[in-house]
Amino acid sequence: MASRPASRPPAPQRRLARTYAAVNIGSFRISAMIMGETETGELQVLGSGHRASAGIKRGYVTDMAAAAHAIRDAVERAERSAATPVRSVWIACAGAGLASDVVSVDIEIGGRRIEDEDVEQLLVAAQGMIQPDGRKVLHAQPAHYTLDGAHGVANPRGLHAERLGVDIHVMLADGAPVRNLTEAVQNAHLEVEGVVAAPLAAGQACLTVEERELGVALVEIGADITNVAVFAGGMLLGLHAVPMGSGAITDAIASSFGIRRSQAERLKCVAGSAVASPSDHRELIPVSPPGEGGDGAPVGPLARGADDKNRIVRAELIAVVTQQLGLLTAEVGRALKAIGFSGARAGQVVLTGGGAELAGMADFMQGALGQPVRLGRPPQLTGMPEAHHAPGFATLAGLCLYAADDPIDIRKVGTGRGGVYRALSRESGWWALVMRLFRALKEYF
């Protein structure tokens, strides 16, 4: 009797050191993602879920109960996919009057070597420089340091200088809309780990470090709002919200052909394009999806200009799409000019958001803006569904990547985190003197 081959033991699963959960609360879709970080630092998507949005308009909560239910539903789908429950999530803020500012501050060093407590003293000094003017501070992060006015220093520790400075990137938002978003998440029985400005999250997912340093514009096209952000020197330097998105294209299609919005959305996604082709005049597109009428008969009244089978000419659809895109692109161009990203100072434009998934969008924008344009997609992480490697999921993935990156927020400096010197106030310089004396004695004696 032949012996049975020994079965191979299952491959050991890598242990997770941390788990991050994120929810992107959009006007068209609410999506959730759960990401794990292994002990070796590798990131992998454990599960995700999404559903149609409810109770959200232009990034604002308009129906608390509906929004909370939709958020809970999206998170539960992600939990089932990941087989992992979550208690707290990171959320993105796309509306709420987002504004970006840069605060610069420096302190006297006196030519000696810069130590840890010098950096912390500088960051504590920067805390007093933030002037929110009644608005909520979402982020206050050191972008880069300066030594005697020279920019571009990533880590000043161990270097010598007369003066040490830092540029702090501050992201502000209106308080009430942010509180509504936070409360909607809490009503879904979840804690809010942090609120991240949507352009920062999207930039984290689809912009390279070099692009953010040299200068790049990120155009995030949502359903109701398009955020235009300009990065340079590693910071988000300018931000402008255009109150128009891909939903305007859907509404224009519905209005032009006298059809339901759901039919218009399907036509836009299935047959819509930002670039016309010679065959469009010969192609007929069914307004209703196949099989909707059962026996093939059209459902409801015929679309305006449709044949007896409720089909429209694709060229007419493309004309409506491109007309609306022309209006949107003009607004984006004006926003870029207002921020200063035009003419000789213009550079790469990166399109992201669900509206960027329309066929031919990058080519249309490039021709209209006269600048190089590419699509921005999140990185293809282990476990990420292929459908999520798309511009529409860049902010969601970016939220998890932002959480994993754990950037320094100067408002947390001085809270006694382990392994970090207690931050010094401007009145407690004696502690810095004691620490320097201690290290000098240790080094030379």
C-alpha positions as CSV (number, residue, x, y, z in Angstrom):
1,M,0.0,0.0,0.0
2,A,1.5,3.3,-1.1
3,S,2.2,5.8,1.6
4,R,0.3,9.0,1.4
5,P,2.5,12.1,0.9
6,A,2.9,14.2,4.0
7,S,0.7,17.3,3.8
8,R,2.5,20.7,3.9
9,P,1.8,22.7,7.0
10,P,0.0,26.0,6.3
11,A,2.3,29.0,5.8
12,P,2.6,30.9,9.0
13,Q,0.7,34.2,8.9
14,R,2.7,37.3,9.7
15,R,1.8,38.9,13.0
16,L,0.3,42.3,12.9
17,A,1.9,45.0,15.1
18,R,-0.8,47.6,14.5
19,T,-4.2,47.9,12.7
20,Y,-5.6,51.1,11.1
21,A,-9.1,51.8,10.0
22,A,-10.3,54.6,7.9
23,V,-13.6,56.0,6.6
24,N,-14.0,58.3,3.6
25,I,-17.3,60.1,3.9
26,G,-18.2,61.3,0.5
27,S,-21.3,62.8,-1.1
28,F,-21.5,59.9,-3.6
29,R,-20.0,57.0,-1.7
30,I,-19.0,56.1,1.9
31,S,-16.1,53.7,2.0
32,A,-14.1,52.0,4.7
33,M,-10.8,50.2,4.8
34,I,-8.9,48.3,7.4
35,M,-5.1,48.0,7.0
36,G,-2.6,46.1,9.1
37,E,1.1,46.7,9.7
38,T,3.3,43.7,10.2
39,E,6.2,43.5,12.7
40,T,8.5,44.1,9.8
41,G,6.7,47.3,8.8
42,E,4.9,45.9,5.7
43,L,1.4,47.3,5.1
44,Q,-1.4,45.1,3.9
45,V,-5.1,45.7,3.3
46,L,-7.2,43.4,5.5
47,G,-10.6,44.3,4.2
48,S,-12.7,47.1,2.8
49,G,-16.3,48.0,2.1
50,H,-18.4,50.7,0.6
51,R,-22.0,51.7,0.0
52,A,-24.0,54.6,-1.5
53,S,-23.7,57.8,0.5
54,A,-26.6,59.2,2.6
55,G,-27.0,62.3,4.7
56,I,-23.9,64.0,3.1
57,K,-23.9,67.0,0.7
58,R,-20.7,68.8,-0.5
59,G,-18.8,67.2,2.3
60,Y,-21.2,68.4,5.0
61,V,-23.5,66.4,7.1
62,T,-27.1,67.2,6.2
63,D,-28.9,64.3,7.9
64,M,-27.2,63.0,11.0
65,A,-29.2,59.8,11.4
66,A,-28.8,58.8,7.7
67,A,-25.1,59.6,7.7
68,A,-24.5,57.6,10.9
69,H,-26.3,54.6,9.5
70,A,-24.4,54.7,6.2
71,I,-21.1,55.0,8.0
72,R,-21.9,52.0,10.3
73,D,-23.0,50.0,7.2
74,A,-19.7,50.7,5.3
75,V,-17.6,49.9,8.4
76,E,-19.5,46.6,9.0
77,R,-18.8,45.5,5.4
78,A,-15.1,46.2,5.9
79,E,-15.1,44.3,9.2
80,R,-16.7,41.3,7.6
81,S,-14.2,41.4,4.7
82,A,-11.3,41.7,7.2
83,A,-12.8,39.4,9.8
84,T,-11.5,42.1,12.2
85,P,-13.6,44.4,14.4
86,V,-12.6,48.1,14.7
87,R,-13.4,50.6,17.5
88,S,-11.8,53.8,16.1
89,V,-11.3,55.2,12.6
90,W,-9.5,58.0,10.8
91,I,-11.8,60.2,8.7
92,A,-11.3,62.6,5.9
93,C,-12.6,66.2,5.7
94,A,-13.3,67.4,2.2
95,G,-15.4,70.5,2.8
96,A,-15.7,72.6,6.0
97,G,-13.9,75.6,4.4
98,L,-10.5,74.0,4.4
99,A,-7.6,76.5,4.5
100,S,-3.8,76.0,4.5
101,D,-1.2,78.2,6.2
102,V,2.5,78.2,6.8
103,V,4.0,79.5,10.1
104,S,7.7,80.1,10.4
105,V,9.6,80.4,13.8
106,D,13.2,80.3,14.9
107,I,15.3,80.3,18.1
108,E,18.8,81.2,19.0
109,I,21.4,78.3,19.1
110,G,24.6,80.2,19.4
111,G,26.7,78.1,17.0
112,R,26.7,74.9,19.1
113,R,25.5,71.5,18.1
114,I,21.7,71.0,17.9
115,E,20.3,68.5,20.4
116,D,16.9,66.8,20.8
117,E,15.7,69.3,23.4
118,D,16.5,72.2,21.0
119,V,14.2,70.8,18.4
120,E,11.5,70.3,21.0
121,Q,12.0,73.8,22.4
122,L,11.6,75.1,18.8
123,L,8.3,73.2,18.3
124,V,6.9,74.3,21.6
125,A,7.7,77.9,20.6
126,A,5.9,77.3,17.3
127,Q,2.8,76.2,19.3
128,G,2.3,79.8,20.4
129,M,2.5,81.1,16.8
130,I,-0.6,79.3,15.5
131,Q,-3.5,81.8,15.1
132,P,-6.6,79.8,14.2
133,D,-8.9,82.9,14.5
134,G,-11.8,80.8,15.9
135,R,-11.3,77.9,13.4
136,K,-10.4,74.3,14.2
137,V,-6.8,73.2,13.6
138,L,-6.7,69.9,11.9
139,H,-2.9,69.6,11.5
140,A,0.1,71.5,12.6
141,Q,3.2,69.7,11.3
142,P,6.8,70.6,10.8
143,A,7.5,70.5,7.1
144,H,11.3,71.2,7.1
145,Y,13.9,73.0,9.2
146,T,16.2,75.9,8.5
147,L,19.8,76.5,9.7
148,D,20.8,80.2,9.7
149,G,18.1,80.8,7.0
150,A,19.1,77.9,4.8
151,H,16.0,75.8,3.9
152,G,15.6,72.1,3.2
153,V,17.0,70.5,6.3
154,A,15.1,67.3,7.2
155,N,16.8,66.5,10.5
156,P,18.9,69.2,12.2
157,R,20.0,67.1,15.1
158,G,23.8,66.9,15.4
159,L,24.4,69.9,13.1
160,H,25.7,73.4,14.2
161,A,23.9,76.7,13.7
162,E,23.5,80.2,15.1
163,R,19.8,80.0,14.6
164,L,17.4,77.0,14.2
165,G,14.1,77.6,12.4
166,V,11.2,75.5,11.2
167,D,8.3,76.0,8.8
168,I,5.0,74.6,10.3
169,H,2.2,73.6,7.9
170,V,-1.2,74.4,9.5
171,M,-4.5,73.1,8.1
172,L,-7.6,74.9,9.3
173,A,-11.3,74.1,9.0
174,D,-14.6,75.5,10.2
175,G,-15.4,73.9,13.6
176,A,-19.1,73.1,13.3
177,P,-18.9,71.0,10.1
178,V,-16.0,69.0,11.5
179,R,-17.9,68.4,14.8
180,N,-20.9,67.2,12.7
181,L,-18.7,64.7,10.9
182,T,-17.2,63.5,14.1
183,E,-20.6,63.2,15.8
184,A,-21.9,61.1,12.8
185,V,-19.0,58.7,13.3
186,Q,-19.6,58.5,17.0
187,N,-23.3,57.9,16.5
188,A,-22.1,54.9,14.4
189,H,-20.6,53.6,17.6
190,L,-17.0,54.4,16.6
191,E,-14.3,56.6,18.1
192,V,-12.6,59.2,15.9
193,E,-8.8,58.6,15.9
194,G,-8.1,61.7,13.8
195,V,-9.6,64.0,11.2
196,V,-7.4,64.5,8.1
197,A,-7.9,67.1,5.4
198,A,-8.8,65.1,2.2
199,P,-6.1,66.7,0.0
200,L,-3.4,65.6,2.5
201,A,-4.8,62.1,2.5
202,A,-5.0,61.9,-1.2
203,G,-1.6,63.4,-1.6
204,Q,-0.2,60.8,0.8
205,A,-1.5,58.1,-1.5
206,C,-0.7,59.3,-5.0
207,L,2.0,61.9,-4.9
208,T,5.7,61.0,-4.6
209,V,8.0,62.7,-2.1
210,E,9.9,64.4,-5.0
211,E,6.7,65.8,-6.5
212,R,5.6,67.3,-3.2
213,E,9.1,68.8,-2.8
214,L,9.5,70.2,-6.4
215,G,5.9,71.4,-6.8
216,V,2.7,69.7,-8.0
217,A,-1.0,70.4,-8.2
218,L,-3.5,67.8,-6.9
219,V,-7.0,68.1,-8.3
220,E,-9.4,65.8,-6.4
221,I,-12.7,65.6,-8.3
222,G,-15.5,64.5,-6.0
223,A,-19.2,64.2,-6.6
224,D,-20.2,67.7,-5.4
225,I,-16.8,69.4,-4.8
226,T,-13.4,69.6,-6.4
227,N,-10.4,70.4,-4.2
228,V,-7.5,72.0,-5.9
229,A,-4.3,71.8,-3.8
230,V,-0.7,72.9,-4.6
231,F,2.2,71.2,-2.9
232,A,5.8,72.5,-2.9
233,G,8.7,72.3,-0.5
234,G,7.1,69.2,1.0
235,M,4.0,71.2,2.2
236,L,0.5,72.0,1.0
237,L,1.0,75.6,0.2
238,G,-2.4,76.5,-1.4
239,L,-5.9,75.2,-1.4
240,H,-9.1,76.2,-3.2
241,A,-12.4,74.4,-3.2
242,V,-14.5,74.5,-6.4
243,P,-18.2,73.9,-5.7
244,M,-18.7,71.6,-8.6
245,G,-17.8,68.0,-9.3
246,S,-18.7,64.9,-11.3
247,G,-22.3,65.1,-10.0
248,A,-22.8,68.2,-12.2
249,I,-22.1,66.0,-15.3
250,T,-24.7,63.5,-14.1
251,D,-27.3,66.2,-13.5
252,A,-26.6,67.7,-16.9
253,I,-27.2,64.3,-18.6
254,A,-30.4,63.7,-16.7
255,S,-31.7,67.2,-17.6
256,S,-30.6,67.0,-21.3
257,F,-32.3,63.7,-22.0
258,G,-35.1,63.9,-19.5
259,I,-34.1,60.7,-17.7
260,R,-33.7,59.6,-14.0
261,R,-30.5,60.5,-12.3
262,S,-29.6,56.8,-11.7
263,Q,-29.9,56.3,-15.5
264,A,-27.7,59.3,-16.1
265,E,-25.1,58.1,-13.7
266,R,-25.0,54.7,-15.5
267,L,-24.7,56.3,-18.9
268,K,-21.8,58.5,-17.7
269,C,-19.9,55.6,-16.2
270,V,-20.6,53.0,-18.9
271,A,-20.5,55.1,-22.1
272,G,-19.4,58.6,-21.1
273,S,-16.0,59.9,-22.2
274,A,-14.1,63.2,-22.1
275,V,-12.8,62.6,-25.6
276,A,-14.9,62.2,-28.7
277,S,-14.3,59.7,-31.5
278,P,-15.5,59.5,-35.1
279,S,-17.6,56.4,-34.4
280,D,-19.7,58.2,-31.7
281,H,-22.2,59.4,-34.3
282,R,-22.9,55.8,-35.4
283,E,-23.2,54.2,-31.9
284,L,-26.5,53.9,-30.2
285,I,-26.5,53.5,-26.4
286,P,-29.5,52.0,-24.4
287,V,-30.7,54.4,-21.7
288,S,-31.8,51.5,-19.5
289,P,-29.5,48.7,-18.5
290,P,-30.0,45.4,-20.4
291,G,-32.9,43.3,-19.1
292,E,-34.5,46.1,-17.0
293,G,-37.7,45.8,-19.0
294,G,-37.8,42.0,-18.9
295,D,-39.1,41.5,-22.5
296,G,-36.7,44.1,-23.9
297,A,-39.3,46.9,-23.9
298,P,-38.2,50.3,-22.7
299,V,-39.0,51.2,-19.1
300,G,-40.9,54.4,-18.5
301,P,-41.0,57.3,-21.0
302,L,-38.4,57.5,-23.8
303,A,-35.4,59.7,-23.3
304,R,-35.4,63.0,-25.2
305,G,-34.1,62.3,-28.7
306,A,-34.1,58.5,-28.2
307,D,-35.3,55.9,-30.8
308,D,-38.2,53.5,-30.2
309,K,-35.9,51.2,-28.2
310,N,-34.9,54.1,-25.9
311,R,-31.4,54.4,-27.3
312,I,-29.5,57.7,-27.7
313,V,-26.6,58.6,-30.0
314,R,-23.3,58.4,-28.1
315,A,-22.1,61.6,-29.7
316,E,-25.0,63.5,-28.1
317,L,-24.0,62.1,-24.7
318,I,-20.3,63.0,-25.2
319,A,-21.3,66.5,-26.1
320,V,-23.1,67.0,-22.8
321,V,-20.2,65.5,-20.9
322,T,-17.5,67.7,-22.5
323,Q,-19.6,70.8,-22.1
324,Q,-19.8,70.3,-18.4
325,L,-16.1,69.3,-18.2
326,G,-15.3,72.6,-20.0
327,L,-17.0,74.5,-17.2
328,L,-15.2,72.4,-14.5
329,T,-11.8,72.8,-16.1
330,A,-12.2,76.5,-16.4
331,E,-12.9,76.7,-12.7
332,V,-9.9,74.5,-11.9
333,G,-7.7,76.7,-14.1
334,R,-8.9,79.8,-12.3
335,A,-8.2,78.1,-8.9
336,L,-4.7,77.2,-10.0
337,K,-4.0,80.7,-11.2
338,A,-5.3,82.2,-7.9
339,I,-3.0,79.9,-5.9
340,G,-0.1,80.9,-8.2
341,F,0.3,77.6,-10.1
342,S,0.2,78.9,-13.6
343,G,2.5,80.3,-16.3
344,A,6.2,79.7,-15.8
345,R,5.5,78.4,-12.2
346,A,3.1,75.7,-13.4
347,G,4.0,72.1,-13.5
348,Q,2.6,68.6,-13.2
349,V,-1.2,68.3,-12.4
350,V,-2.4,65.0,-10.8
351,L,-6.1,64.1,-11.1
352,T,-7.7,61.9,-8.4
353,G,-11.1,61.3,-6.9
354,G,-14.0,59.4,-8.4
355,G,-14.6,62.0,-11.1
356,A,-11.1,61.4,-12.4
357,E,-12.1,57.9,-13.5
358,L,-14.2,59.1,-16.5
359,A,-12.6,57.8,-19.7
360,G,-10.2,60.3,-21.3
361,M,-10.3,62.7,-18.3
362,A,-6.5,63.2,-18.1
363,D,-6.2,63.9,-21.8
364,F,-9.1,66.5,-21.7
365,M,-7.6,68.3,-18.7
366,Q,-4.1,68.4,-20.2
367,G,-5.4,69.9,-23.4
368,A,-7.6,72.4,-21.6
369,L,-5.0,73.5,-18.9
370,G,-2.0,73.3,-21.2
371,Q,-0.1,71.5,-18.5
372,P,1.1,67.8,-18.1
373,V,-1.7,65.8,-16.4
374,R,-1.7,62.3,-15.0
375,L,-4.1,60.2,-13.0
376,G,-3.3,59.7,-9.3
377,R,-3.9,56.2,-8.0
378,P,-3.1,54.7,-4.6
379,P,-0.2,52.2,-4.4
380,Q,-1.1,48.6,-5.0
381,L,-0.7,47.3,-1.5
382,T,-0.9,43.6,-0.5
383,G,-4.5,42.5,-0.2
384,M,-5.9,45.6,-1.9
385,P,-8.8,44.7,-4.3
386,E,-7.9,45.6,-7.9
387,A,-11.0,47.9,-8.1
388,H,-9.6,50.0,-5.2
389,H,-6.4,50.7,-7.2
390,A,-8.2,53.6,-8.7
391,P,-8.4,57.4,-8.3
392,G,-11.8,57.1,-6.5
393,F,-10.1,55.3,-3.5
394,A,-7.0,57.4,-3.2
395,T,-8.3,59.4,-0.2
396,L,-9.4,56.2,1.6
397,A,-6.0,54.5,1.1
398,G,-4.2,57.7,1.9
399,L,-6.0,57.9,5.3
400,C,-4.5,54.5,6.3
401,L,-1.1,55.5,4.9
402,Y,-1.2,58.8,6.8
403,A,-2.1,57.0,10.0
404,A,0.7,54.5,9.5
405,D,3.2,57.3,8.8
406,D,2.2,58.9,12.1
407,P,3.5,62.5,11.3
408,I,4.5,64.7,14.1
409,D,1.9,67.3,15.3
410,I,3.5,70.1,17.3
411,R,0.4,70.3,19.5
412,K,1.4,66.9,21.0
413,V,5.0,68.0,21.7
414,G,5.5,68.2,25.5
415,T,2.9,65.7,26.5
416,G,5.5,63.3,27.9
417,R,5.6,60.7,25.2
418,G,8.0,57.9,26.1
419,G,11.6,58.2,24.8
420,V,11.3,61.9,24.0
421,Y,12.6,64.7,26.2
422,R,9.9,66.8,27.8
423,A,9.3,69.8,25.6
424,L,10.5,73.0,27.0
425,S,8.5,76.2,27.3
426,R,10.3,79.5,26.8
427,E,10.3,79.9,30.6
428,S,11.9,76.6,31.3
429,G,15.3,76.9,29.6
430,W,17.1,75.6,32.7
431,W,16.1,72.0,31.8
432,A,17.9,72.3,28.4
433,L,21.0,73.6,30.3
434,V,21.0,70.7,32.6
435,M,20.6,68.1,29.8
436,R,23.5,69.8,27.8
437,L,25.7,69.8,30.9
438,F,24.9,66.1,31.5
439,R,25.8,65.1,28.0
440,A,29.0,67.2,28.0
441,L,30.2,65.5,31.2
442,K,29.4,62.1,29.8
443,E,31.2,62.8,26.5
444,Y,34.4,64.4,27.8
445,F,34.8,62.7,31.1
